[in-house]
Amino acid sequence: MFVIQIPPAPAPVPAPISAPISAPTWDLTRGLIDATVQLDQPDGAGRRTVGTGFLVEAPRPDGTPRTVLVTAAHVLDRMPTTEARIGWRMALPDGAWRFTPEPLRIRDADLTPVWTRHPDRDIAVMELVAPETFARAAIPLGWLAEATEFDRWQVGPGDELLSLGFPRGLSANRAGFPILRVGRIASWPLTPIAAFPTFLLDFPVHAGDSGGPVFWTPGARRLPGTPTPDHPFIAGVLVQAVEVDGEGLGIGVVAHAQYVREAIALMDAAPGP
């Protein structure tokens, strides 16, 4: 989360067409790239507050489909007005992509947040209506690691995890795709999560990365002799950078994905309007 100068608007491009974003299959890396979006809010003075979010397909209790935005709660806390922007992307006829941010209501008229915050962790979730291609790209709820996942697969220090985000508000290209980075788990113990609700990841973290997904795929390295998970999984959400006396140490703080599950359950339990 941070404040940056808003860059000049890109030159006009042809009108977009509807083209499917590949739905997540075994390749969670590509799937999460498609499902990760930039969140920002201009302040009217040439600056904007920026964070990262990702989409999860979390059906309602009655089984109907629903797309849920996941981010770090402080990303939304620091956006004080009723609307933020969410960075959708659209495919163009020539194979290029267009960055097409749209308004996202994050507060009611009385400035009451419309998202649900986990009571103990820096996690926020909210239902939203996504373009069809993004709704299809949302990651299945079942790919969020449960509280026992690390124990089940003997995840430990030195194992690699990947992360997606928008460091200092930068994207991988003009189309607004997130930047992929890799780091190694840098703390121990990792469980039980009631005692260790966050863990450390050794990779450079910058303002704007908050809320990004941290995940494992078969392409990431693990310590020899440990069992291989039978599916990719989202390990958690990046919520903080470690700093000492204002100096970044190149270490991120990750909240376990179980807390995303719990936040979604709280959203489902909340009384209706």
N, C-alpha and C positions, 0 to 999 in steps of 0.2 A: 504494500500500500504506500502511495507516495503522490507527490504533486509534480507534474511536468508541464512543459510548454506544449500546446497543441500544434502539431505540424500543419503546413498548408494542405488544403484539400487536394486529392489527386485529380488529374485531368479526367474529364468525362469519358465514360466508356460505353459501349453498346448496351442496350437493355439486356438484363439477364434472362436466362431460360431456366426452367426447372430441370435439374439433373440430380440423380440420387447420389447421396453420400454413401459410401459403402457401409453397410451395417456391420457392427463388431462381430467377428467370428473368432477364429483361433488367434487372429492377429490383434491383440488388445492394443498394441502401440498405434496402429493405424486407426483402430476404432476410437481410441481416446483422443487422438489428434482431431478427428472429425467432431467429437463431442465436447471439446474444450473451447471456451469462448472468452473473449476479453470483456470485462465489465468496466465502465468508466462513467464519470460524471463531471462535465465541465463546470467551472465556477463562475463563468461569465467574464473573467478577467484574463483570459488567455492561458489558463491552466486547467488541468483536470486531475481528478483522483482516479487511480487505476488499480484493478485487481483481476483475478482469474477465477473462473468458475467452470464447472463441467456438468453435463446432463446425465441423469439416471432415469431409466424407465422403471418406475415404481408404481405398480397398479394400486388403485384405491382399494379400501377394504371390501368393496362389493365386486372387485375384479375388473372394473373398467380401466382402460389404459390411462396413464398419466405420466407427463414428463416433469421431472423435478430438477431444479437448479441447485447445485451444491457449491458452497464457497466458504471462506472463513468469515465468521460473523463480523469481525472488525472491518472487513472490506465494506460491508453495507452500513455499519455504524458510522463510518466516516464520510458517508454520502448523505448530507443533511436534508436534501429536498425530496420531493415526491417521486421524481423520475430519475433513473439512471439510463445508461445505454448498454445494450448487449450487442456484441459484434458478430452478427450473422455473416455468412459468406455464401455467395451464389456462383454457380458455374456459368461460363459464357460460351457462346457457340464455337469460338475458336480454340477452346480447351483451356483458356485462362480462367481466373476467378476474380470476383469482385467483392470487396469488403463493403457490407451493407448494414451498418449499425442501425438499430431501431430503439425507440423508447421502451423502457421497462419500468413499470410502476412498482416502486419498492415501499411506498408509504401511502396511507390514506390522506385525505384532505387535511385532517387534523395532525398529520405527521406521525401517526401510529404505524410502526413497521408492519408490513404484510407478510414478512418471513417468520419462520419459527427458528428460535435459537436453542441450541442445546443448553440446559441449565448450568452445566459445569465446564463445557469445552467450547473452544472458539470455532464452532461449526454452525452454519446457518443453512436452511433449506427452504425452498418455496416452490409451489406449483406455478407453472407458466404454460402459455400456449406458444409452442415453437413451430416454425415452418415445418412442413411435412418431412423434408429431407433431414432436418435436425432431430425431429421426433424419432425417425427411424434409426438415427445414429446413436441415440441415447444408450448408455451402457446398462445392461440388465442388472437389477438389484442384486441378483445372486452372485455377481462378481465382486461385490464389496466384501472384503474379508471379515469374518466373524471373530469374536473375541478369542477363540481357540485356534485360529488358523495358523498363527506363527508356531505354536507348539506342535500342531499336527504335522507341519512340514519342516520342523526344526530350523526355522529361520533364525539367523544369528548375526553377530557382528562380522563385517567383512562381506556379507552378501550384497549384491548389486540390486538397486531399484532405480527406476526411471521416473522422471518428473516432467511435467509440462507447465509452461507459464509464459508470462509476458514481462521479462525482466526490464525494469525501467521503462515500461510501456512499449517496448519493442516487440515486433512480431517477426516471424520467420521470413515474411515477404509482404508485398503490398496487399495481398489477399486477406491478411489478418490471421494466418494460421499461427498456432503457438510454437514456441521454441522447445525442443526436446533436449533434456540433459540427463546425465547418469551420475549416481553417487553410491557410496557404500554405507551400510548401516554402521553407525559410529558409537553406539551405546549398548550397554548391557546392565541388568537384565531387560528383557522386552516384555515379559509377562510375569504375573497376571496383569492385565491392563488396568484393573482396579487400583493396583499399586503403582503401575508405570503407564499412565494414560497417553504419554507421548514418547517418541524416541527420536534420536538424532540421526541425520543423514549428512555425510561428508560431501558437500558440493556447494558451489558458490550460489548464495541466495541474495536476490536483490529486491528492492521495493517494486511492487507490481506482480510478484510471484505468488503472493498470498492467495490461498484458496485453490491452488492447482492440485491435480491428482498426483499421487505417488503410487507407483504400481510395479508389479513383477510380471515378466513374460519369459518364455523359455529361452530367449536370446540373452538374458541377463546371467551373469556368472554367479555361481554359488560355491561354497566350500566343498572340496572333494568328500565323497562319502555320505552326503546328506540326501534324503529322498527328494525326488523331483515332483513338484505339485502336478496334479492331473489337469489343471486348468490355470490360465492366467488369473490374476486377482488384483484389485485395488487395495493397497496396504493402508492408505490413509490420505490425509489432506495436509498440505503444507500450510502452517499457521504462523510461523515466526522465523526470524533469522537470529542467530546467537551473536550478541555484541558485548564487548567489554569496554567500558569507558568510551562508548561511541564508535568503537572500531569493530567492523565485521570480521568474524573468524572463519567465514566460508563454511558454516555449518547451519543446516536447517532443522527446525523443530517440526515434527510430523505428528498430528493427532490420529490415533488409530481409526480405521474405517468403521469399526463397530459403532462409534459415536454418530456417524452419519445415519446408520440404521436406526439408532435410538431417536435421533432428531426427526426422522421421517415418521416413526411411530408416534411421537409427540404431536406432530402435525395432524396425523389421523385422529388422535384422541381429542384434539381441540374442538370446542363447541362451534357449530356453524354460525354464520352471520345472522 
